[in-house]
């Protein structure tokens, strides 16, 4: 039976408890850029949007852009504004006008490639009251003029003194262009940007990065047409100094690059991440001697997570900032940035929660709508964490999010007598417009749905890790509090995603997900968005695979592992940083004080495995000489050497540092042969790169 009440209409299932006046309206009253149109290429523009809502509910704002010759792209997805009494103002929408298109890179990866172009951009703003469902959309134009008006290229500075903007005249459609740059005073190897497809009658504009401060460079455009490459005029550019307000850490080279170091990978990309206070350093790239060549600094500084450097000179980052839950903005933003630090696009946990609910993912809703104490069975999405990748077909993005869920007293052996908050994970896949299209929920096995028998909710974290509200290295813990067990069980702590282009049976597009607190690696049936989400196998101690212990290692399996990926575009081996948390713990779980000379440190590991007979054989398992209890990553270099980042190493009672290590591929389980050792402040992860335009795809 339907019930009607004069002048009101009740909302659907998502907002069943909320009713709103049928005459409620949302109206955009202001779309204001920080500078007047037109402006030259390279201008950064900040928009302020104001809207009114007769229902006096919070209003969220979305900012879309259609570039000249492009399609509409969400630059900032719906996020709440500030205000009251029916008038709401958006957060600042800081926009770098550019045309973004999906282009296939030399690695075969489809990546979103952005470059500024001249012409009139269409700005479309939507303001929406998510309680009533009412919205308003308005459009405005903004014209961008070229910086190149003749036949000579132009090079100019950007807001980042180590990044130049190179503009070149238009090139023929069907051709491609890149920029070649080199130190003016040294005969050192040159660096090139990515190839970018030429545009009809539009100038070509590139961000050039990976240069030393206060150094002169020569650079020119190369145009490829039908296999022939032509060179444009050579231009000069001198970088600026790193600003005094950008605090960079001390870097110490313990083992310098030598004849056995893979110097074809001359950059180190570092993701400093200080826990427990102390200075906050920018993300940065250095040479192999620790000299800075690029940085990204937020104002004010923050400990952000660099998900991955991408194949197009951009980066996926996880940042703190305002979202829909007023209790916390910690790691609430997924932001793709360019080399100059401009935001290309951004989404947030609030709109991701709404999109997940629309797909039926009841575990992924907002936390601030759940009663306190949270009832058994309730669940919500906390934050983005640990990893975001973009090697999926069509430029899709996969990101990890924390999920809290309340279970009955006694679950996982909890003795408090209260319901238990258990932390799991989702892998959320976004399309090329940052909209949710697929998800995988680690709690599904607990409900008997998707999943795998070896991963029931009764299987506790191996070392019984827990999280308190606001604890370093943990999600916010929104559901903790009165009536709930005081500590949440950190059940999974997934920390990396790898996209497997084709598995050993020929199936395309599977996901490999690493769970640190379970010491396990899972293959998830993704199949480029058509998969079931089932866990197809589990690798690790207690999983499906048998370990072929050719080195007679007393504890051959990995534990607490980070950044699991399959090298050689998925052809093997599987590499990882083996932190060794369980292996180095006290008996009976680990070797503890009984471990031998090569068992009490973290290891660099590479594993060959076969899916048909479920066996694992180590290709590499070596002691890295330090124990990193968290963070880290692994990478196979072109000459066969390996790079490992030992991310969080206790070097004194009060100091945690990181070690960027390149080692020889010596397979034995003894001490690694280190050919590069660069020590710096505590980081979460880091990579060794050919250039900022050519990161690894694992």
C-alpha positions as CSV (number, residue, x, y, z in Angstrom):
1,X,0.0,0.0,0.0
2,X,1.3,3.5,-0.9
3,X,1.0,6.3,1.6
4,X,0.8,9.9,0.5
5,X,1.3,13.1,2.5
6,X,0.5,16.5,1.2
7,X,3.4,18.4,-0.4
8,X,6.0,15.6,0.4
9,X,7.4,12.7,-1.5
10,X,9.5,9.9,0.2
11,X,12.7,8.9,-1.4
12,X,13.8,5.4,-2.5
13,X,15.6,2.6,-0.8
14,X,18.9,4.5,-0.3
15,X,17.3,7.4,1.6
16,X,14.1,5.7,2.8
17,X,14.2,7.6,6.1
18,X,14.4,11.0,4.5
19,X,11.5,12.9,3.0
20,X,11.7,16.2,1.2
21,X,9.4,18.9,0.0
22,X,8.4,18.3,-3.6
23,X,9.0,22.0,-4.3
24,X,12.6,21.8,-3.1
25,X,14.9,23.3,-5.8
26,X,18.7,23.6,-6.3
27,X,19.9,26.6,-8.3
28,X,23.5,27.5,-9.3
29,X,23.9,31.2,-8.7
30,X,27.6,31.8,-9.5
31,X,30.4,30.2,-11.7
32,X,33.4,32.4,-11.2
33,X,37.0,31.9,-12.6
34,X,39.9,33.4,-10.8
35,X,41.0,35.2,-14.1
36,X,39.0,36.5,-17.0
37,X,38.9,34.7,-20.3
38,X,41.0,34.5,-22.5
39,X,44.3,33.3,-21.0
40,X,47.4,31.7,-22.6
41,X,48.2,28.0,-22.5
42,X,49.7,27.0,-19.1
43,X,47.4,29.2,-17.0
44,X,46.0,27.6,-14.0
45,X,42.4,28.8,-13.2
46,X,40.5,28.4,-9.9
47,X,36.7,28.3,-10.1
48,X,34.3,29.1,-7.3
49,X,30.7,27.9,-7.7
50,X,27.8,28.9,-5.5
51,X,24.4,27.3,-5.3
52,X,21.2,27.6,-3.3
53,X,19.0,24.8,-2.0
54,X,15.5,25.5,-0.7
55,X,15.6,22.3,1.3
56,X,18.6,23.6,3.3
57,X,20.5,20.4,2.8
58,X,24.2,20.2,2.0
59,X,25.0,20.6,-1.7
60,X,27.7,18.7,-3.6
61,X,29.4,20.1,-6.7
62,X,30.7,18.3,-9.8
63,X,33.0,20.1,-12.4
64,X,33.2,18.7,-15.9
65,X,35.2,20.0,-18.9
66,X,34.9,19.4,-22.6
67,X,38.2,20.5,-24.3
68,X,38.3,21.7,-27.9
69,X,38.0,18.5,-30.0
70,X,37.5,16.4,-26.9
71,X,34.7,14.7,-25.0
72,X,33.3,15.6,-21.6
73,X,35.5,14.6,-18.6
74,X,34.8,14.8,-14.9
75,X,37.7,16.8,-13.5
76,X,36.2,17.0,-9.9
77,X,33.5,14.6,-9.0
78,X,30.7,15.4,-6.6
79,X,32.1,16.7,-3.3
80,X,30.4,18.7,-0.6
81,X,30.7,22.5,-0.3
82,X,30.5,24.8,2.6
83,X,27.7,27.0,3.8
84,X,24.4,27.1,5.6
85,X,20.9,28.6,5.5
86,X,20.4,27.3,2.0
87,X,23.5,28.8,0.3
88,X,26.5,26.6,-0.5
89,X,29.9,27.3,-2.0
90,X,32.1,24.7,-3.7
91,X,35.6,23.8,-2.7
92,X,38.1,25.6,-5.0
93,X,38.1,23.9,-8.4
94,X,41.7,24.4,-9.5
95,X,41.8,23.6,-13.2
96,X,44.7,23.3,-15.7
97,X,43.1,23.6,-19.2
98,X,44.1,20.6,-21.3
99,X,42.8,18.0,-23.8
100,X,42.9,14.5,-22.4
101,X,42.7,11.5,-24.7
102,X,43.3,7.8,-24.3
103,X,46.5,6.9,-26.2
104,X,48.4,3.6,-26.5
105,X,51.9,3.9,-25.1
106,X,55.0,2.1,-26.5
107,X,54.5,-0.5,-23.7
108,X,51.0,-1.3,-25.1
109,X,49.3,0.3,-22.1
110,X,46.4,2.6,-22.8
111,X,46.9,5.7,-20.8
112,X,45.2,9.1,-20.4
113,X,47.4,11.6,-22.1
114,X,46.8,15.2,-21.4
115,X,48.3,18.3,-23.1
116,X,47.1,21.9,-23.2
117,X,45.5,23.0,-26.4
118,X,44.1,26.3,-27.6
119,X,40.4,27.0,-28.2
120,X,37.3,27.4,-26.2
121,X,36.6,24.9,-23.4
122,X,33.1,24.2,-22.2
123,X,32.7,24.1,-18.4
124,X,29.7,22.2,-17.1
125,X,28.9,22.5,-13.4
126,X,26.3,20.4,-11.5
127,X,25.1,21.1,-8.0
128,X,23.2,18.4,-6.3
129,X,21.3,17.8,-3.1
130,X,21.9,14.0,-2.6
131,X,19.1,13.9,0.1
132,X,16.3,15.1,-2.1
133,X,17.9,14.1,-5.5
134,X,17.4,17.7,-6.8
135,X,20.1,19.1,-9.0
136,X,21.0,22.1,-11.2
137,X,23.4,22.2,-14.2
138,X,24.9,25.2,-15.9
139,X,27.5,25.7,-18.5
140,X,30.2,28.4,-19.2
141,X,33.0,28.9,-21.7
142,X,36.6,29.7,-21.3
143,X,39.0,30.5,-24.1
144,X,42.7,29.5,-24.1
145,X,45.2,31.1,-26.5
146,X,48.3,29.4,-27.9
147,X,51.8,30.4,-26.6
148,X,53.2,29.5,-30.1
149,X,52.0,31.9,-32.8
150,X,54.7,31.3,-35.5
151,X,57.1,28.5,-36.6
152,X,59.4,28.8,-33.6
153,X,58.8,26.7,-30.4
154,X,58.4,28.4,-27.1
155,X,59.7,27.2,-23.7
156,X,58.4,28.7,-20.5
157,X,58.5,28.0,-16.8
158,X,55.6,26.4,-14.8
159,X,54.7,26.8,-11.1
160,X,57.2,24.0,-10.5
161,X,60.7,25.4,-11.1
162,X,62.0,22.0,-12.2
163,X,59.3,21.5,-14.9
164,X,59.2,23.4,-18.2
165,X,56.3,23.9,-20.6
166,X,57.5,23.3,-24.2
167,X,55.2,24.5,-27.0
168,X,55.7,23.6,-30.7
169,X,53.8,24.5,-33.9
170,X,51.1,22.1,-35.1
171,X,52.1,18.9,-36.8
172,X,50.2,16.8,-39.4
173,X,47.4,14.5,-38.3
174,X,48.7,10.9,-38.4
175,X,52.1,12.0,-37.1
176,X,53.3,12.1,-33.5
177,X,55.6,14.4,-31.5
178,X,57.8,14.2,-28.5
179,X,60.4,16.5,-26.8
180,X,64.1,15.6,-26.5
181,X,66.0,17.3,-23.7
182,X,69.6,17.2,-22.4
183,X,71.9,19.1,-20.1
184,X,73.5,21.9,-22.1
185,X,77.0,21.5,-20.5
186,X,77.3,17.7,-20.4
187,X,77.4,14.9,-22.9
188,X,75.0,12.8,-20.9
189,X,72.2,10.6,-22.2
190,X,69.2,12.6,-23.4
191,X,65.7,12.0,-22.1
192,X,62.5,12.1,-24.2
193,X,58.9,12.6,-23.3
194,X,56.2,10.3,-24.5
195,X,55.1,10.4,-28.1
196,X,51.8,12.3,-28.4
197,X,49.5,12.2,-31.4
198,X,49.4,15.3,-33.5
199,X,46.2,17.4,-33.7
200,X,44.6,19.1,-36.6
201,X,45.7,22.8,-36.6
202,X,46.4,22.7,-32.8
203,X,49.8,23.5,-31.3
204,X,51.6,20.8,-29.4
205,X,52.5,21.4,-25.7
206,X,54.5,19.2,-23.3
207,X,55.6,19.3,-19.7
208,X,59.3,18.6,-19.6
209,X,60.6,17.1,-16.3
210,X,63.5,15.2,-14.8
211,X,66.0,18.1,-14.6
212,X,68.4,19.4,-12.0
213,X,67.7,22.7,-10.3
214,X,69.4,25.9,-11.6
215,X,70.7,24.0,-14.7
216,X,70.7,24.9,-18.4
217,X,69.1,22.5,-20.8
218,X,68.7,22.2,-24.5
219,X,65.5,20.8,-25.9
220,X,63.7,20.3,-29.2
221,X,60.7,18.6,-30.7
222,X,60.9,15.4,-32.7
223,X,58.1,14.6,-35.2
224,X,57.6,11.1,-36.4
225,X,55.8,10.7,-39.8
226,X,55.6,7.3,-41.5
227,X,58.6,6.0,-39.6
228,X,60.8,9.1,-40.4
229,X,61.8,11.4,-37.6
230,X,62.5,15.1,-38.1
231,X,64.1,17.5,-35.6
232,X,62.8,21.0,-34.7
233,X,64.8,24.0,-33.6
234,X,66.8,23.7,-30.4
235,X,65.6,25.8,-27.5
236,X,67.3,26.7,-24.3
237,X,65.8,26.6,-20.8
238,X,67.2,27.0,-17.3
239,X,65.5,25.5,-14.4
240,X,64.9,27.4,-11.1
241,X,65.9,26.7,-7.6
242,X,63.8,24.5,-5.3
243,X,61.9,27.0,-3.1
244,X,63.1,27.5,0.4
245,X,59.8,26.4,1.7
246,X,60.1,22.9,0.2
247,X,61.9,20.8,2.7
248,X,63.8,17.9,1.3
249,X,65.3,15.0,3.3
250,X,68.9,14.2,3.8
251,X,70.0,11.5,1.3
252,X,73.1,9.3,2.0
253,X,74.6,7.1,-0.7
254,X,76.0,3.9,1.0
255,X,76.9,2.1,-2.2
256,X,77.3,4.3,-5.2
257,X,76.4,3.3,-8.7
258,X,79.1,1.4,-10.5
259,X,79.9,-0.7,-13.5
260,X,77.3,-3.4,-12.4
261,X,74.5,-0.9,-11.7
262,X,71.8,-0.6,-14.4
263,X,72.4,3.1,-15.2
264,X,69.8,2.9,-18.0
265,X,67.5,3.5,-15.0
266,X,69.1,6.7,-13.7
267,X,66.1,8.0,-11.6
268,X,64.9,7.1,-8.2
269,X,61.3,8.0,-7.4
270,X,60.6,8.3,-3.7
271,X,57.4,8.5,-1.7
272,X,58.4,9.8,1.8
273,X,55.8,9.0,4.4
274,X,56.5,9.9,8.0
275,X,54.4,8.2,10.7
276,X,54.2,9.6,14.2
277,X,55.1,13.2,13.5
278,X,58.3,14.8,12.2
279,X,58.9,16.7,9.0
280,X,56.7,16.1,6.0
281,X,58.7,15.8,2.8
282,X,57.5,16.1,-0.8
283,X,57.4,13.2,-3.2
284,X,60.5,13.5,-5.3
285,X,62.8,12.0,-8.0
286,X,66.5,12.0,-7.7
287,X,69.5,10.7,-9.7
288,X,71.3,7.6,-8.4
289,X,73.5,9.9,-6.3
290,X,70.5,11.4,-4.5
291,X,70.4,14.8,-6.2
292,X,66.9,16.1,-6.6
293,X,65.4,16.3,-10.2
294,X,61.7,16.6,-9.5
295,X,59.3,17.1,-6.7
296,X,55.6,17.3,-5.9
297,X,54.7,19.3,-2.8
298,X,51.2,19.9,-1.4
299,X,50.4,23.2,0.4
300,X,50.2,22.6,3.3
301,X,52.5,19.5,3.1
302,X,50.9,16.1,3.8
303,X,51.9,12.5,3.9
304,X,50.2,11.4,0.7
305,X,50.4,7.9,-0.9
306,X,51.8,7.8,-4.4
307,X,49.7,4.9,-5.9
308,X,51.7,4.6,-9.1
309,X,53.6,6.6,-11.6
310,X,51.9,6.2,-15.0
311,X,53.1,5.6,-18.5
312,X,52.1,9.1,-19.6
313,X,54.0,11.4,-17.2
314,X,51.3,11.5,-14.7
315,X,50.8,10.0,-11.2
316,X,48.0,8.5,-9.2
317,X,48.0,9.8,-5.7
318,X,45.9,9.2,-2.5
319,X,45.6,12.4,-0.6
320,X,43.8,13.8,2.5
321,X,41.1,16.4,2.0
322,X,37.5,17.2,2.5
323,X,34.9,14.6,1.6
324,X,31.4,13.8,2.6
325,X,32.2,12.4,6.1
326,X,32.8,15.4,8.3
327,X,34.6,13.3,10.9
328,X,37.8,12.9,8.8
329,X,39.3,13.9,5.5
330,X,42.2,11.4,5.9
331,X,43.0,9.7,2.6
332,X,39.6,10.7,1.2
333,X,40.8,11.8,-2.3
334,X,42.1,9.9,-5.3
335,X,43.9,12.5,-7.4
336,X,45.7,12.1,-10.8
337,X,48.3,14.8,-11.1
338,X,50.7,15.9,-13.9
339,X,54.4,16.6,-13.7
340,X,53.9,20.2,-12.7
341,X,51.6,19.2,-9.8
342,X,48.3,20.2,-11.5
343,X,45.2,18.1,-10.8
344,X,44.0,16.3,-13.9
345,X,41.0,14.7,-12.2
346,X,39.9,13.9,-8.7
347,X,37.3,11.8,-7.0
348,X,36.5,11.2,-3.3
349,X,35.2,8.6,-0.9
350,X,31.8,10.3,-0.7
351,X,30.8,10.0,-4.3
352,X,32.5,6.5,-4.5
353,X,30.2,5.4,-1.6
354,X,27.2,6.6,-3.5
355,X,28.2,4.9,-6.7
356,X,28.9,1.6,-4.9
357,X,25.5,1.7,-3.2
358,X,23.9,2.2,-6.7
359,X,25.7,-1.0,-7.8
360,X,24.4,-2.9,-4.8
361,X,27.6,-2.9,-2.7
362,X,26.0,-2.5,0.7
363,X,29.3,-2.8,2.5
364,X,30.6,0.4,0.7
365,X,28.3,3.1,1.9
366,X,29.0,6.1,4.1
367,X,30.0,5.7,7.8
368,X,28.3,8.8,9.2
369,X,24.8,7.5,8.5
370,X,25.2,4.4,10.7
371,X,23.8,4.5,14.2
372,X,26.1,4.4,17.3
373,X,26.8,1.8,18.5
374,X,26.9,0.3,15.0
375,X,24.6,-2.7,14.7
376,X,25.9,-6.1,13.8
377,X,26.1,-6.5,10.0
378,X,26.5,-2.8,9.3
379,X,29.5,-1.8,7.2
380,X,30.9,1.3,5.5
381,X,33.8,2.6,3.4
382,X,36.5,4.4,5.3
383,X,39.2,5.7,2.9
384,X,41.4,5.0,-0.1
385,X,44.7,3.3,0.9
386,X,48.0,1.7,-0.3
387,X,47.6,1.3,-4.0
388,X,45.9,2.6,-7.2
389,X,46.9,1.3,-10.6
390,X,45.9,2.3,-14.2
391,X,47.3,-0.4,-16.4
392,X,43.8,-1.8,-17.1
393,X,42.4,-1.7,-20.6
394,X,40.8,1.5,-21.8
395,X,42.5,3.6,-19.1
396,X,40.4,2.1,-16.2
397,X,41.7,2.5,-12.7
398,X,41.7,0.1,-9.8
399,X,42.1,1.4,-6.2
400,X,42.0,-0.2,-2.7
401,X,39.5,1.1,-0.1
402,X,39.2,0.1,3.5
403,X,35.9,-1.4,4.7
404,X,34.7,-1.7,8.3
405,X,32.1,-4.2,9.2
406,X,30.6,-5.1,12.6
407,X,30.4,-8.8,13.6
408,X,28.9,-10.6,16.6
409,X,30.8,-10.8,20.0
410,X,33.5,-13.5,20.0
411,X,34.2,-13.2,16.2
412,X,37.9,-14.0,15.5
413,X,38.3,-14.9,19.2
414,X,37.6,-11.4,20.5
415,X,37.0,-11.7,24.3
416,X,35.5,-8.2,25.0
417,X,32.0,-9.5,25.0
418,X,31.1,-6.7,22.5
419,X,30.4,-6.7,18.8
420,X,33.7,-6.6,16.8
421,X,34.7,-4.1,14.2
422,X,36.7,-6.0,11.5
423,X,38.6,-4.2,8.8
424,X,38.6,-5.6,5.3
425,X,39.1,-4.3,1.8
426,X,37.5,-3.6,-1.5
427,X,39.1,-3.3,-4.9
428,X,37.1,-0.7,-6.7
429,X,37.5,-0.3,-10.5
430,X,36.8,3.1,-12.1
431,X,36.2,3.8,-15.8
432,X,38.2,6.4,-17.7
433,X,35.9,9.0,-16.3
434,X,36.6,7.9,-12.7
435,X,33.1,6.3,-12.3
436,X,32.7,3.0,-10.4
437,X,32.1,0.1,-12.8
438,X,33.2,-3.0,-10.8
439,X,34.2,-4.0,-7.2
440,X,35.5,-6.9,-5.2
441,X,34.7,-7.2,-1.5
442,X,36.8,-9.3,0.8
443,X,33.8,-9.7,3.1
444,X,31.8,-11.6,0.5
445,X,33.3,-15.0,1.5
446,X,31.9,-14.3,5.1
447,X,28.4,-14.1,3.6
448,X,28.8,-17.3,1.6
449,X,28.7,-15.5,-1.7
450,X,31.8,-14.8,-3.8
451,X,35.0,-15.9,-2.3
452,X,37.1,-18.9,-1.5
453,X,37.0,-21.5,1.3
454,X,40.5,-20.7,2.5
455,X,39.5,-17.2,3.4
456,X,36.6,-17.3,5.8
457,X,36.0,-14.6,8.4
458,X,37.1,-17.1,11.1
459,X,40.7,-17.0,9.7
460,X,42.3,-14.2,11.8
461,X,45.2,-12.0,10.8
462,X,48.3,-14.1,11.2
463,X,49.9,-11.9,13.8
464,X,46.5,-10.7,15.2
465,X,47.0,-7.1,14.1
466,X,44.6,-4.6,15.5
467,X,43.7,-0.9,14.9
468,X,42.6,1.9,17.3
469,X,40.8,5.0,16.1
470,X,43.2,7.4,14.4
471,X,46.2,4.9,14.8
472,X,49.1,5.4,12.4
473,X,48.9,3.0,9.5
474,X,45.2,2.3,10.1
475,X,42.0,3.6,8.7
476,X,40.0,6.2,10.7
477,X,37.9,3.6,12.6
478,X,34.6,5.4,12.3
479,X,32.5,2.5,13.8
480,X,34.7,2.2,16.9
481,X,33.3,3.7,20.1
482,X,30.9,2.9,22.9
483,X,29.3,-0.5,22.6
484,X,31.9,-1.8,20.2
485,X,35.1,-3.7,21.1
486,X,37.8,-1.0,21.7
487,X,40.1,-2.2,18.9
488,X,39.3,-3.2,15.4
489,X,40.7,-6.4,13.9
490,X,42.9,-5.5,11.0
491,X,41.9,-8.7,9.1
492,X,43.3,-8.3,5.6
493,X,45.4,-5.2,5.1
494,X,45.6,-5.6,1.4
495,X,48.4,-3.4,0.0
496,X,48.9,-4.0,-3.7
497,X,47.0,-4.7,-6.9
498,X,48.5,-6.1,-10.1
499,X,46.7,-6.3,-13.4
500,X,47.6,-9.6,-15.1
501,X,47.2,-9.0,-18.9
502,X,46.8,-12.8,-19.6
503,X,47.1,-15.7,-17.1
504,X,48.7,-19.0,-17.8
505,X,45.5,-20.5,-19.2
506,X,45.0,-17.7,-21.6
507,X,42.3,-15.8,-19.7
508,X,42.8,-12.0,-20.1
509,X,42.6,-9.4,-17.4
510,X,42.8,-11.0,-14.0
511,X,43.8,-9.2,-10.7
512,X,46.5,-10.3,-8.3
513,X,45.8,-8.8,-4.8
514,X,48.3,-9.0,-1.9
515,X,47.1,-9.3,1.7
516,X,49.9,-8.3,4.1
517,X,48.1,-9.5,7.3
518,X,47.2,-12.9,5.9
519,X,50.7,-13.4,4.3
520,X,48.8,-14.4,1.2
521,X,48.4,-13.5,-2.5
522,X,45.1,-13.9,-4.2
523,X,44.1,-14.3,-7.8
524,X,40.7,-12.6,-8.3
525,X,38.5,-13.4,-11.3
526,X,38.2,-9.9,-12.9
527,X,38.4,-10.7,-16.7
528,X,38.4,-7.1,-17.7
529,X,35.2,-6.4,-15.8
530,X,33.3,-9.5,-16.8
531,X,34.6,-11.8,-14.0
532,X,32.7,-13.2,-11.0
533,X,35.0,-11.7,-8.4
534,X,35.7,-15.2,-7.1
535,X,39.1,-15.9,-5.6
536,X,40.6,-18.5,-8.0
537,X,43.7,-19.4,-6.0
538,X,45.7,-18.3,-2.9
539,X,49.4,-18.4,-2.7
540,X,51.3,-18.4,0.5
541,X,51.7,-20.6,3.6
542,X,48.4,-22.5,4.0
543,X,47.3,-21.7,0.5
544,X,47.0,-23.8,-2.7
545,X,50.6,-23.9,-3.9
546,X,53.4,-26.2,-2.9
547,X,56.8,-24.5,-2.4
548,X,59.7,-26.1,-4.2
549,X,62.3,-25.3,-1.6
550,X,65.4,-25.6,-3.7
551,X,67.5,-23.4,-1.3
552,X,66.5,-25.5,1.8
553,X,65.2,-22.3,3.5
554,X,63.9,-22.9,7.0
555,X,61.0,-20.5,6.2
556,X,60.6,-20.3,2.4
557,X,57.3,-18.4,2.2
558,X,56.9,-14.6,2.1
559,X,55.2,-12.7,4.9
560,X,54.0,-9.1,5.4
561,X,54.8,-8.7,1.6
562,X,54.5,-5.5,-0.4
563,X,54.0,-4.6,-4.1
564,X,53.4,-8.0,-5.7
565,X,53.6,-7.9,-9.5
566,X,54.4,-10.3,-12.3
567,X,57.3,-9.1,-14.4
568,X,57.9,-9.2,-18.1
569,X,54.3,-8.1,-18.8
570,X,52.9,-11.1,-16.9
571,X,55.3,-13.7,-18.2
572,X,57.0,-14.3,-14.8
573,X,58.6,-14.2,-12.4
574,X,56.4,-12.8,-9.7
575,X,58.4,-10.2,-7.7
576,X,57.7,-8.8,-4.3
577,X,59.3,-7.2,-1.2
578,X,59.2,-9.9,1.5
579,X,59.1,-7.8,4.7
580,X,59.3,-11.1,6.7
581,X,57.0,-10.0,9.6
582,X,55.8,-13.5,10.4
583,X,59.1,-15.2,9.5
584,X,61.1,-13.0,12.0
585,X,58.5,-13.2,14.7
586,X,58.8,-15.4,17.8
587,X,58.1,-19.2,17.6
588,X,55.8,-21.0,17.0
589,X,54.8,-18.8,14.0
590,X,58.2,-17.5,13.0
591,X,61.9,-18.3,13.4
592,X,62.5,-15.4,15.9
593,X,65.7,-15.7,17.9
594,X,66.3,-19.1,16.3
595,X,66.7,-17.7,12.8
596,X,70.0,-18.1,11.1
597,X,72.3,-15.3,9.7
598,X,70.2,-14.9,6.5
599,X,66.7,-15.3,8.0
600,X,66.1,-12.3,10.3
601,X,66.0,-9.6,7.6
602,X,63.6,-8.7,4.8
603,X,64.2,-10.5,1.5
604,X,64.0,-9.6,-2.1
605,X,61.9,-12.3,-3.8
606,X,61.1,-13.4,-7.3
607,X,59.0,-16.6,-7.8
608,X,58.3,-18.7,-10.8
609,X,55.0,-20.6,-10.5
610,X,52.7,-22.8,-12.5
611,X,48.9,-22.6,-12.2
612,X,48.4,-26.0,-13.8
613,X,50.1,-28.0,-10.9
614,X,50.1,-25.2,-8.3
615,X,53.9,-25.2,-7.6
616,X,56.2,-22.3,-6.7
617,X,59.9,-22.2,-7.3
618,X,62.1,-19.3,-6.2
619,X,64.1,-17.5,-8.9
620,X,65.4,-15.2,-6.3
621,X,65.2,-15.2,-2.5
622,X,68.0,-13.1,-0.9
623,X,68.6,-11.3,2.4
624,X,68.6,-7.5,1.8
625,X,70.7,-6.8,5.0
626,X,67.9,-4.8,6.8
627,X,64.5,-5.5,8.3
628,X,61.7,-3.3,7.0
629,X,58.7,-4.0,9.1
630,X,56.3,-2.1,6.7
631,X,56.2,-0.6,3.2
632,X,58.5,-1.5,0.3
633,X,58.3,-2.6,-3.3
634,X,60.1,-4.7,-6.0
635,X,61.0,-4.2,-9.6
636,X,62.9,-6.2,-12.3
637,X,65.3,-4.0,-14.3
638,X,66.1,-4.4,-18.0
639,X,69.6,-5.9,-17.4
640,X,68.3,-8.6,-15.1
641,X,69.1,-6.7,-11.8
642,X,66.4,-6.1,-9.3
643,X,65.4,-3.0,-7.4
644,X,63.9,-3.3,-3.9
645,X,62.8,-0.5,-1.6
646,X,63.2,-1.4,2.1
647,X,60.8,1.2,3.2
648,X,60.6,1.4,7.0
649,X,63.8,0.3,8.7
650,X,64.5,1.1,12.4
651,X,68.0,2.5,12.3
652,X,67.9,3.8,15.9
653,X,65.5,3.9,18.8
654,X,63.9,7.0,17.3
655,X,64.7,7.0,13.6
656,X,63.2,5.1,10.7
657,X,64.9,5.3,7.3
658,X,64.4,3.7,3.9
659,X,66.9,2.1,1.6
660,X,66.7,2.1,-2.2
661,X,68.6,-1.1,-3.2
662,X,69.7,-2.4,-6.6
663,X,71.0,-6.0,-6.4
664,X,72.5,-8.5,-8.7
665,X,70.2,-11.4,-9.7
666,X,72.1,-13.9,-7.5
667,X,69.5,-16.6,-6.8
668,X,70.9,-18.2,-3.6
669,X,69.2,-17.4,-0.3
670,X,72.2,-15.8,1.3
671,X,73.1,-12.1,1.5
672,X,72.2,-10.0,-1.6
673,X,74.9,-8.6,-3.9
674,X,74.1,-4.9,-3.6
675,X,75.3,-2.6,-6.4
676,X,73.4,0.5,-5.3
677,X,72.3,1.6,-1.8
678,X,70.7,5.0,-1.3
679,X,69.5,5.8,2.2
680,X,66.8,8.4,3.0
681,X,64.0,9.2,5.3
682,X,61.2,6.8,5.9
683,X,59.1,6.2,2.8
684,X,56.2,4.1,1.8
685,X,57.6,2.9,-1.6
686,X,59.9,3.9,-4.4
687,X,60.9,3.0,-7.9
688,X,64.0,3.0,-10.1
689,X,63.0,4.6,-13.5
690,X,64.3,5.1,-17.0
691,X,62.6,8.5,-16.8
692,X,59.5,10.1,-15.3
693,X,57.8,9.1,-18.6
694,X,58.7,5.4,-18.4
695,X,57.8,3.8,-15.0
696,X,57.4,0.1,-14.5
697,X,54.0,-1.4,-15.3
698,X,54.0,-3.9,-12.5
